[in-house]
Amino acid sequence: MNTGQMTMTILAMFLLSMTILNVNRGLLSTTNVMVSSRYNVMAISVGTSIMEDALSLRFDEVTAAGGAITDSTKCVASSALGLDAGESASNPAAFDDFDDYNCYRTTPKLDTIKVEGVTGKMVIFKTLCKVDYVTSTNPDVVSTTQTWHKRMRLFVYSTDLSDPYTGKTDTVKLSTVYSYWYFP
């Protein structure tokens, strides 16, 4: 074997090694993205479930008591949004209006999940809800006075929920606006 053939063989081995490394890197990256996507879908499901429960309730304590309101100042003051007397954060089934979810926290434990090539484990999410009044013209800004619109911001986070590229812990943020409509 002459020097030219030896050089070509070494270059071919080098190219083969680089190709194998790149394929392995791609497979590992794909697995990380799959796991991260699965966790994000689960976090969105947890948040959506809480939002749907809140949206199934009445708008305000006044309307929960069976009354209709025609003046937004009759609604619960923005400083009093949250649990009412006799309600407990440990029993959300007792909530009777949307703003009872203000400052509501949970720690749901979901089943062990398994993604190809990754050992399954228990995923623990933590959630936090914030409810406040907003205006119809600017639903991103908190209103200090009562309006016909309440916004829920819901944050779902977990130590397992991280950006697959940076590895930083990520938070899923969901938001909805619940408006009061009354037609006599």
C-alpha positions as CSV (number, residue, x, y, z in Angstrom):
1,M,0.0,0.0,0.0
2,N,1.5,3.4,-1.0
3,T,1.3,6.7,0.9
4,G,-1.7,8.0,-1.3
5,Q,-3.8,4.9,-0.5
6,M,-3.0,5.2,3.2
7,T,-3.9,8.9,3.2
8,M,-7.2,8.1,1.5
9,T,-8.0,5.3,4.0
10,I,-7.3,7.6,6.9
11,L,-9.5,10.3,5.4
12,A,-12.3,7.8,4.7
13,M,-12.2,6.5,8.4
14,F,-12.3,10.1,9.6
15,L,-15.3,10.9,7.4
16,L,-17.1,7.7,8.6
17,S,-16.4,8.6,12.2
18,M,-17.7,12.2,11.8
19,T,-20.9,10.8,10.1
20,I,-21.5,8.3,12.9
21,L,-21.0,11.1,15.5
22,N,-23.5,13.4,13.7
23,V,-26.1,10.7,13.4
24,N,-25.8,9.9,17.2
25,R,-26.1,13.6,18.1
26,G,-29.2,13.9,15.9
27,L,-30.8,10.8,17.5
28,L,-30.1,12.2,21.1
29,S,-31.5,15.6,20.2
30,T,-34.6,14.0,18.7
31,T,-35.2,12.0,21.9
32,N,-34.8,15.1,24.0
33,V,-37.2,17.1,21.9
34,M,-39.8,14.2,22.1
35,V,-39.6,14.1,25.9
36,S,-39.8,17.8,26.2
37,S,-42.8,17.9,23.8
38,R,-44.6,15.2,25.8
39,Y,-44.1,17.1,29.0
40,N,-45.3,20.3,27.4
41,V,-48.5,18.6,26.2
42,M,-49.1,17.2,29.6
43,A,-48.6,20.6,31.2
44,I,-51.0,22.2,28.8
45,S,-53.5,19.5,29.6
46,V,-53.2,20.1,33.3
47,G,-53.7,23.9,32.8
48,T,-56.6,23.5,30.4
49,S,-58.4,21.2,32.9
50,I,-58.1,23.8,35.6
51,M,-59.3,26.6,33.3
52,E,-62.3,24.5,32.1
53,D,-63.3,23.9,35.8
54,A,-63.0,27.6,36.5
55,L,-65.0,28.6,33.4
56,S,-67.8,26.3,34.3
57,L,-68.5,28.3,37.4
58,R,-70.4,31.6,37.8
59,F,-68.7,34.9,37.1
60,D,-68.9,36.4,40.6
61,E,-70.0,35.7,44.2
62,V,-73.1,37.9,43.6
63,T,-74.1,35.9,40.5
64,A,-73.2,32.6,42.3
65,A,-75.9,33.5,44.9
66,G,-78.4,33.6,42.1
67,G,-78.6,37.3,41.6
68,A,-78.2,39.2,38.4
69,I,-76.1,42.4,38.4
70,T,-76.5,45.4,36.1
71,D,-73.7,47.5,37.6
72,S,-70.1,46.2,37.6
73,T,-69.4,48.0,40.9
74,K,-71.6,45.4,42.6
75,C,-69.0,42.7,41.8
76,V,-66.5,41.6,44.3
77,A,-63.7,44.2,44.8
78,S,-60.5,43.5,43.1
79,S,-58.7,43.3,46.4
80,A,-61.1,40.6,47.6
81,L,-60.8,38.2,44.7
82,G,-60.2,34.7,45.9
83,L,-61.7,32.2,48.3
84,D,-64.9,33.2,50.1
85,A,-65.9,32.1,53.7
86,G,-66.4,28.4,53.9
87,E,-64.2,27.6,50.9
88,S,-60.9,25.9,51.1
89,A,-58.0,25.6,48.5
90,S,-57.8,21.9,49.4
91,N,-61.3,21.4,48.1
92,P,-61.8,23.1,44.7
93,A,-65.1,21.2,44.4
94,A,-66.5,23.7,46.8
95,F,-65.6,26.7,44.6
96,D,-68.8,28.5,43.4
97,D,-67.4,31.3,41.2
98,F,-64.5,32.1,38.8
99,D,-62.4,34.3,41.1
100,D,-62.2,31.5,43.8
101,Y,-59.2,30.3,41.7
102,N,-57.2,33.5,42.5
103,C,-53.9,32.3,44.1
104,Y,-55.0,28.7,43.8
105,R,-52.0,26.3,43.8
106,T,-51.9,22.6,43.0
107,T,-49.3,19.8,42.7
108,P,-50.8,17.2,40.5
109,K,-48.9,14.0,40.0
110,L,-49.3,12.4,36.7
111,D,-48.7,8.8,35.7
112,T,-45.2,7.6,34.8
113,I,-44.6,8.3,31.1
114,K,-42.3,6.4,28.8
115,V,-40.7,7.7,25.7
116,E,-38.7,5.5,23.4
117,G,-35.2,4.9,24.9
118,V,-35.9,6.9,28.0
119,T,-36.8,5.4,31.4
120,G,-40.2,6.4,32.5
121,K,-40.6,8.4,35.7
122,M,-43.3,10.2,37.7
123,V,-43.8,13.8,36.5
124,I,-44.9,16.3,39.1
125,F,-46.3,19.6,37.9
126,K,-47.1,22.6,40.0
127,T,-49.7,25.2,39.1
128,L,-50.5,28.7,40.2
129,C,-53.6,30.7,39.1
130,K,-54.0,34.5,39.3
131,V,-57.4,36.1,38.6
132,D,-57.9,39.8,38.2
133,Y,-60.2,42.3,36.5
134,V,-59.3,43.6,33.0
135,T,-61.0,45.9,30.5
136,S,-62.3,44.9,27.1
137,T,-60.1,47.5,25.4
138,N,-56.9,46.3,27.1
139,P,-57.1,42.7,28.4
140,D,-53.4,42.5,29.1
141,V,-53.5,45.2,31.8
142,V,-54.9,44.6,35.3
143,S,-57.8,46.9,36.3
144,T,-58.0,48.0,39.9
145,T,-61.7,48.6,39.6
146,Q,-64.5,46.1,38.9
147,T,-65.3,45.4,35.2
148,W,-67.3,42.9,33.3
149,H,-64.2,40.9,32.5
150,K,-62.0,38.7,34.7
151,R,-58.7,37.3,33.4
152,M,-57.1,34.1,34.7
153,R,-53.4,33.6,34.2
154,L,-52.3,30.1,34.9
155,F,-48.7,29.0,35.2
156,V,-47.7,25.3,35.0
157,Y,-44.1,24.4,35.9
158,S,-42.0,21.4,36.8
159,T,-38.4,20.5,37.2
160,D,-38.9,18.1,34.3
161,L,-40.3,20.8,32.1
162,S,-37.3,22.3,30.4
163,D,-36.2,23.7,27.0
164,P,-34.6,20.8,25.1
165,Y,-31.9,23.1,23.6
166,T,-30.9,25.3,26.6
167,G,-31.9,22.9,29.5
168,K,-33.4,25.8,31.4
169,T,-36.6,25.2,33.4
170,D,-39.6,26.3,31.4
171,T,-43.1,27.4,32.4
172,V,-46.3,26.9,30.4
173,K,-48.4,30.1,30.7
174,L,-52.1,30.0,29.8
175,S,-54.6,32.8,29.9
176,T,-58.3,33.2,29.5
177,V,-60.8,36.0,29.9
178,Y,-64.2,35.3,31.4
179,S,-66.9,38.0,30.7
180,Y,-70.2,38.5,32.4
181,W,-73.2,38.7,30.1
182,Y,-76.8,39.1,31.3
183,F,-79.8,39.3,29.1
184,P,-83.0,40.0,31.0
